[in-house]
Amino acid sequence: MEDDQHDSQQPQPEWLITIAEELEKARMNNQAIFNRKTCIYRVPRCLREADEKSYTPSVVSIGPYHRQNGHLLPMERHKWRAFYQTINRHKHDFKLYLDSIQKLESKARECYEGEIDLNSNEFVKMMVLDGCFILELFRGMNKGFEKLGYAKGDPVFSICGSLDSIRRDMVKIENQIPLFILDELLAFQTCEGHDPHTLVRMAVTFFAPLIPTDEPFHKVKEFSQYDPLPLHCLHLFRESLVSRELILPKRAKKLWKRKLSRNVVGKPTTQVTYCVSQLRETGIRFRKRQTDQFWDIKYKNSVLEIPRILIHEGTKSIFRNLVAFEECHHECSNEITAYLVFMNNLIDSAEDVAFLHYKGIIEHWLGNHDDVADLFNRLCQEVVADLNDSYLSGLTDKINKSRDSRWSTWKADLSHKYFQNPWTMISVFAAMLLLLITVVQSFYDIFSYYKPTS
């Protein structure tokens, strides 16, 4: 008995103590991850290596991930200008803003993937500066920057200047702050009573120029449908693009959740297996669909209707960050990814782009059709997603079955070989008529032989 007590009092070897400490850290990390509600992510390495530029802000840093990037530091003084204009306009003490956001610090930190290496004061100051900067941009687009006290032709707070680049930076996945921070700051500044949908209304208007269509932007969801509040600006922008009621009107909500089993996008089980040129040879026709929802593709009676999409120099970055968010946020559906995979499979060459351009489906401001084909072919590289329950899965099955049918293939071959020009068509019909006359003549010769006339 005494020996057992003596052994239990013996000091543990150092390597066992180290293991015990690491296990305790693992337990605490597990608990922290379980409690964390992450919605602002680092771009996965495989995606970043494919296109570093698309994920890196070019003008302004929002949030903690890029705040020390040297080329973004000049914008910091303009954030201070926005903060000054805000408190001066409302006659507020700046300390009230810091105190208001400090109450939300813990909740805000939990939104970020990984630990944020900033002390409490630095983190709160960053949230206030970035938040007031964003709200000034939203207000300026809605009310006019000059009415807010900014000079005409301001390098940042005006319609001209760097506003387009700032707008694109604000929908990059790593360049976000939680939307509830903006809502808190807006509520603090609103004297006549705070409407929770005011922020969404201003944000949707601000990001409308990024919508990849040249159709009038008038079918935004009712603001009451944004409940709960979107997570951040990128999430809100995505929600303004995707209407769940239109995409999956009859599907159960559980189909919106990602399944645990996912496939490499390069080889998903459900996708169109033929490009535009091959589908045209089968007899499938293409038509521009009259809607401002670029993803709303329809297929019926061998007619594939695709809405018009506008491609410009910022399109690649916008789509890459939307795809990255769908990839990282497991509570997010994959409609944007499914659309891009669909278009990628339709487009194999500049010839495919040229035909879609001719049909009014693709409009672009890039150098040539090859650049557009390359853009779609590269957008979903290294992305993984389960497309079996995507909104296009049933449509792609119908297209593939139509293309694979023997009758469609025979009809397409006949059309391709013999009906490409009027002279060939005349020759075919003449040959068919001659064949028919020969058959009739042969029939009457045989008939008259066996049953001669009396």
C-alpha positions in Angstrom: 0.0 0.0 0.0 2.7 2.4 0.9 4.6 1.4 -2.2 1.6 2.3 -4.4 1.3 5.7 -2.7 5.0 6.3 -3.1 4.7 5.5 -6.9 1.8 7.8 -7.4 3.8 10.6 -5.8 6.8 10.1 -8.1 7.2 13.0 -10.6 6.0 12.3 -14.1 8.6 12.1 -16.9 8.9 15.4 -18.8 7.7 13.8 -22.1 4.5 12.5 -20.5 3.9 16.0 -19.0 4.3 17.5 -22.5 1.8 15.0 -24.0 -0.7 15.8 -21.3 -0.4 19.5 -21.9 -0.8 19.1 -25.7 -4.0 17.0 -25.1 -5.4 19.7 -22.8 -4.7 22.3 -25.6 -6.4 20.0 -28.1 -9.5 19.7 -25.8 -9.6 23.5 -25.5 -9.1 24.0 -29.3 -11.9 21.5 -30.0 -14.2 23.4 -27.7 -13.3 26.7 -29.2 -13.9 25.5 -32.8 -17.2 23.9 -31.7 -18.3 27.3 -30.3 -17.0 29.4 -33.1 -19.4 30.6 -35.8 -16.9 31.1 -38.6 -18.1 33.0 -41.7 -15.1 34.9 -42.9 -12.4 32.6 -44.3 -8.9 32.4 -45.5 -8.8 31.3 -49.1 -7.7 27.7 -49.4 -4.1 27.3 -50.6 -5.1 25.3 -53.7 -7.5 28.2 -54.8 -5.0 31.0 -54.0 -2.2 29.3 -56.0 -4.4 29.2 -59.0 -5.0 32.9 -59.0 -3.4 35.0 -56.2 -4.5 38.3 -57.7 -8.2 37.6 -57.7 -8.3 37.1 -53.9 -6.0 39.9 -52.8 -7.5 43.4 -52.4 -6.0 46.0 -54.7 -7.0 49.3 -53.0 -8.4 48.9 -49.5 -8.2 46.4 -46.6 -11.3 45.5 -44.8 -10.9 43.5 -41.6 -7.8 42.0 -40.2 -6.4 39.7 -42.9 -4.7 42.3 -45.1 -4.4 45.3 -42.8 -0.6 45.2 -42.9 -0.3 45.0 -46.7 1.9 47.9 -47.7 0.1 48.8 -50.9 -3.2 49.2 -49.0 -1.9 51.5 -46.2 -2.6 54.8 -48.2 -6.3 54.1 -47.9 -6.1 54.2 -44.1 -6.1 58.0 -44.0 -9.3 58.0 -46.0 -10.9 55.8 -43.4 -10.0 58.4 -40.7 -11.6 61.0 -42.9 -14.8 58.9 -43.1 -14.8 58.5 -39.3 -14.3 62.2 -38.8 -17.2 63.1 -41.2 -19.4 60.6 -39.4 -19.0 61.9 -35.9 -18.9 65.6 -37.1 -22.2 65.2 -39.0 -24.0 63.5 -36.1 -22.2 65.5 -33.3 -21.1 62.4 -31.5 -18.2 61.7 -29.2 -16.0 59.2 -30.9 -15.6 57.2 -27.6 -19.3 56.2 -27.9 -18.5 54.3 -31.1 -15.7 52.4 -29.5 -17.7 51.5 -26.5 -20.6 50.3 -28.7 -18.5 48.0 -30.8 -16.4 46.8 -27.8 -19.5 45.0 -26.6 -19.5 43.0 -29.8 -15.8 42.2 -29.9 -16.0 38.6 -28.8 -18.8 37.8 -31.2 -16.9 39.5 -34.1 -13.7 37.6 -33.4 -15.6 34.3 -33.6 -16.5 35.1 -37.2 -12.9 34.9 -38.4 -11.1 31.7 -39.3 -8.2 31.3 -36.9 -7.0 33.6 -34.2 -6.7 37.3 -34.9 -3.3 38.7 -33.7 -4.7 42.1 -32.4 -5.3 43.2 -28.9 -8.8 44.4 -27.8 -8.2 48.1 -28.5 -6.7 47.5 -31.9 -9.4 45.1 -33.0 -12.2 47.5 -31.9 -10.6 50.5 -33.5 -10.3 48.5 -36.8 -14.0 47.5 -36.7 -15.1 51.1 -36.1 -12.9 52.6 -38.8 -13.7 50.0 -41.4 -17.4 50.0 -40.5 -17.8 53.8 -40.7 -15.8 53.8 -44.0 -18.2 51.3 -45.5 -21.3 53.1 -44.3 -20.1 56.3 -45.8 -19.7 54.6 -49.2 -23.2 53.1 -48.9 -24.7 56.5 -48.0 -22.8 58.3 -50.7 -24.2 56.0 -53.4 -27.7 56.4 -52.1 -27.8 60.1 -51.1 -24.8 61.7 -53.0 -21.3 62.2 -51.5 -21.5 66.0 -51.8 -24.5 66.0 -49.5 -22.4 64.1 -46.9 -19.8 66.9 -46.9 -17.2 65.5 -49.4 -15.7 67.6 -52.1 -16.8 67.2 -55.7 -14.3 64.8 -57.4 -13.1 63.4 -54.1 -10.4 60.7 -54.8 -12.4 58.1 -52.8 -15.8 59.5 -51.8 -17.3 60.3 -55.2 -18.7 58.4 -58.2 -15.4 58.8 -60.1 -12.0 58.0 -58.6 -11.3 54.6 -57.1 -14.8 53.7 -56.2 -15.0 50.8 -58.7 -11.9 49.2 -57.4 -13.0 49.6 -53.8 -16.4 48.0 -54.6 -14.7 44.9 -56.1 -12.3 44.7 -53.0 -15.4 44.7 -50.7 -16.7 41.4 -52.2 -13.4 39.5 -51.7 -13.8 36.6 -49.3 -10.9 37.6 -47.0 -11.8 41.3 -47.0 -14.9 41.3 -44.8 -16.2 42.5 -41.4 -19.4 41.1 -39.9 -22.6 42.8 -41.1 -23.9 43.1 -37.6 -21.0 45.5 -36.9 -22.3 47.7 -39.7 -25.9 47.4 -38.4 -24.8 48.4 -34.9 -23.0 51.5 -36.2 -25.9 52.4 -38.4 -28.4 52.0 -35.5 -26.1 54.3 -33.4 -26.2 56.9 -36.1 -29.9 56.8 -36.9 -31.9 59.2 -34.7 -35.3 58.7 -36.1 -35.5 55.0 -35.4 -33.5 52.1 -36.9 -35.0 49.9 -39.6 -33.0 46.6 -39.8 -33.5 46.5 -43.6 -32.0 49.9 -44.2 -28.5 48.5 -44.3 -29.4 45.8 -46.7 -31.2 48.3 -49.0 -28.2 50.6 -49.1 -25.7 47.7 -49.6 -27.7 46.1 -52.5 -27.8 49.5 -54.3 -24.1 50.0 -53.8 -23.1 46.5 -55.2 -25.6 46.6 -58.1 -23.0 47.6 -60.7 -21.2 44.3 -60.0 -24.2 42.2 -61.2 -22.9 40.3 -64.2 -25.8 41.3 -66.5 -26.6 44.4 -68.6 -30.3 44.0 -68.0 -32.1 46.4 -65.7 -31.5 45.4 -62.1 -35.1 45.5 -60.7 -35.8 42.0 -59.4 -34.0 42.2 -56.1 -35.6 40.1 -53.4 -37.9 41.9 -51.0 -35.7 43.2 -48.2 -37.9 41.5 -45.6 -36.6 38.2 -47.0 -33.1 39.0 -45.7 -33.9 37.4 -42.4 -31.6 36.8 -40.6 -29.2 39.5 -41.6 -26.6 38.3 -44.1 -23.2 37.5 -42.7 -21.1 40.1 -44.5 -20.9 42.1 -47.8 -19.9 39.1 -49.9 -22.7 37.0 -48.5 -25.2 39.8 -49.0 -24.0 40.3 -52.6 -24.4 36.6 -53.3 -27.9 36.6 -51.8 -28.9 39.4 -54.1 -27.8 37.3 -57.1 -29.5 34.0 -56.0 -33.2 33.7 -55.4 -33.9 30.5 -53.6 -37.6 30.6 -54.4 -36.9 30.6 -58.1 -34.1 28.0 -58.1 -35.6 25.3 -55.9 -39.3 25.9 -55.5 -40.2 22.4 -54.5 -37.1 21.0 -52.9 -36.8 20.4 -49.2 -34.5 22.7 -47.3 -32.2 19.9 -46.4 -31.1 19.7 -50.1 -29.6 23.2 -49.7 -27.1 21.9 -47.2 -23.9 20.4 -48.6 -23.5 16.7 -48.3 -20.5 15.2 -46.6 -19.5 13.3 -49.7 -18.2 15.8 -52.3 -16.7 15.2 -55.7 -13.9 17.0 -57.6 -15.5 19.5 -59.9 -13.3 18.2 -62.7 -15.2 15.0 -62.6 -18.7 15.5 -61.0 -21.3 12.9 -61.6 -23.8 15.4 -63.0 -22.7 17.8 -65.7 -23.2 18.6 -69.3 -20.8 16.3 -71.2 -20.9 18.2 -74.6 -19.9 21.6 -75.7 -21.9 24.1 -77.7 -20.6 22.9 -81.0 -21.4 19.3 -80.3 -24.9 20.1 -79.0 -25.6 22.2 -82.1 -24.7 19.2 -84.2 -27.3 17.1 -82.3 -30.0 19.6 -83.2 -30.2 21.4 -79.8 -30.9 25.1 -80.4 -29.7 28.0 -78.2 -31.8 31.0 -77.3 -31.3 34.0 -75.1 -33.6 33.9 -72.1 -35.3 37.1 -71.2 -34.5 37.6 -67.5 -32.0 39.5 -65.4 -31.2 36.4 -63.4 -28.1 35.2 -65.2 -28.2 31.7 -63.7 -31.9 31.0 -64.6 -31.2 28.4 -67.4 -34.1 26.4 -69.0 -34.2 23.5 -71.4 -37.3 22.2 -73.2 -38.1 20.7 -76.6 -34.4 20.7 -77.6 -34.1 24.4 -76.9 -31.6 25.6 -74.3 -32.4 29.1 -73.0 -29.5 30.9 -71.3 -29.8 34.4 -69.9 -27.5 37.1 -71.1 -24.3 37.5 -69.0 -21.9 40.4 -69.2 -18.2 39.7 -68.8 -15.7 42.5 -67.9 -12.3 42.8 -66.4 -13.7 42.3 -62.8 -15.9 39.3 -63.5 -13.1 36.7 -62.9 -12.4 38.1 -59.4 -16.0 38.4 -58.5 -16.9 34.8 -59.5 -13.7 33.3 -57.9 -14.6 34.8 -54.5 -18.2 33.7 -54.8 -17.1 30.2 -55.6 -14.5 30.3 -52.7 -17.2 31.3 -50.3 -19.5 28.5 -51.4 -16.6 26.1 -51.0 -15.6 27.3 -47.5 -19.0 28.0 -45.9 -20.7 24.6 -45.5 -24.1 26.1 -44.8 -24.1 27.8 -48.2 -25.5 26.1 -51.3 -23.5 25.9 -54.5 -25.6 27.6 -57.2 -22.9 29.9 -58.5 -20.4 27.0 -58.7 -23.0 24.9 -60.5 -23.7 27.7 -63.0 -20.0 28.2 -63.7 -19.3 24.4 -64.1 -22.2 24.3 -66.5 -20.9 27.2 -68.6 -17.4 25.8 -68.5 -18.6 22.5 -69.9 -20.5 24.3 -72.7 -17.5 26.4 -73.7 -14.5 24.5 -75.1 -13.2 27.1 -77.5 -13.5 30.6 -78.9 -15.9 29.1 -81.5 -18.3 28.3 -78.7 -18.0 31.8 -77.3 -18.5 33.3 -80.7 -21.8 31.5 -81.2 -23.1 32.4 -77.8 -22.1 36.0 -78.5 -23.9 35.8 -81.8 -27.0 34.6 -79.9 -26.8 37.5 -77.5 -26.1 35.2 -74.5 -22.5 36.3 -73.8 -21.5 40.0 -74.0 -17.9 40.8 -73.1 -15.4 43.6 -72.9 -12.4 41.4 -73.1 -9.8 41.4 -75.9 -11.2 38.4 -77.8 -13.4 35.3 -77.6 -10.3 33.2 -76.6 -10.0 35.2 -73.4 -13.6 34.5 -72.5 -13.2 30.8 -73.1 -10.0 30.8 -71.0 -11.8 32.6 -68.2 -14.6 30.1 -67.9 -12.2 27.1 -68.3 -10.1 28.4 -65.3 -12.8 29.6 -62.9 -13.5 26.3 -61.2 -10.0 24.8 -61.2 -9.2 23.1 -57.9 -12.7 23.5 -56.5 -14.6 20.6 -55.0 -18.4 20.5 -54.8 -21.3 18.1 -54.8 -23.4 18.9 -57.9 -25.8 16.0 -57.6 -28.4 18.1 -55.9 -27.6 21.4 -57.7 -30.4 23.3 -59.4 -29.1 22.3 -62.8 -28.7 18.6 -62.2 -32.0 17.6 -63.7 -31.5 19.9 -66.7 -28.1 18.5 -67.5 -29.5 14.9 -67.4 -32.1 15.9 -70.0 -29.5 17.5 -72.3 -27.2 14.5 -72.1 -30.0 12.0 -72.8 -31.1 14.1 -75.8 -27.6 14.2 -77.2 -27.0 10.5 -76.7 -30.2 9.4 -78.4 -29.6 7.6 -81.8 -32.4 9.5 -83.5 -31.0 12.8 -82.5 -27.5 11.8 -83.6 -28.8 10.5 -87.0 -30.9 13.6 -87.6 -27.9 15.9 -86.7 -25.6 14.0 -89.0 -28.1 14.3 -91.8 -28.5 18.0 -91.2 -24.8 18.6 -91.0 -23.9 16.7 -94.1 -26.7 17.4 -96.5 -28.6 20.6 -95.4 -25.8 23.1 -95.0 -26.5 25.0 -98.2 -29.5 25.3 -100.6 -27.7 23.5 -103.5 -27.0 20.4 -101.4 -30.7 20.4 -100.2 -31.9 20.6 -103.8 -29.6 17.7 -104.7 -30.9 15.6 -101.8 -34.5 16.2 -102.6 -33.9 15.5 -106.3 -32.2 12.3 -105.5 -35.1 11.3 -103.1 -37.7 12.2 -105.8 -35.8 10.1 -108.4 -35.6 7.2 -106.0 -39.4 7.5 -105.3 -40.2 7.5 -109.1 -37.9 4.5 -109.6 -39.7 2.6 -106.8 -43.1 3.5 -108.2 -42.1 2.5 -111.7 -40.7 -0.8 -110.5 -43.9 -1.5 -108.6 -46.1 -1.0 -111.7 -43.8 -3.1 -113.9 -44.0 -6.0 -111.4 -47.7 -5.5 -110.9 -48.5 -5.5 -114.6 -46.4 -8.6 -115.1 -48.4 -10.7 -112.6 -51.7 -9.2 -113.5 -51.8 -8.2 -117.1 -54.6 -6.0 -118.4 -57.5 -7.8 -120.0 
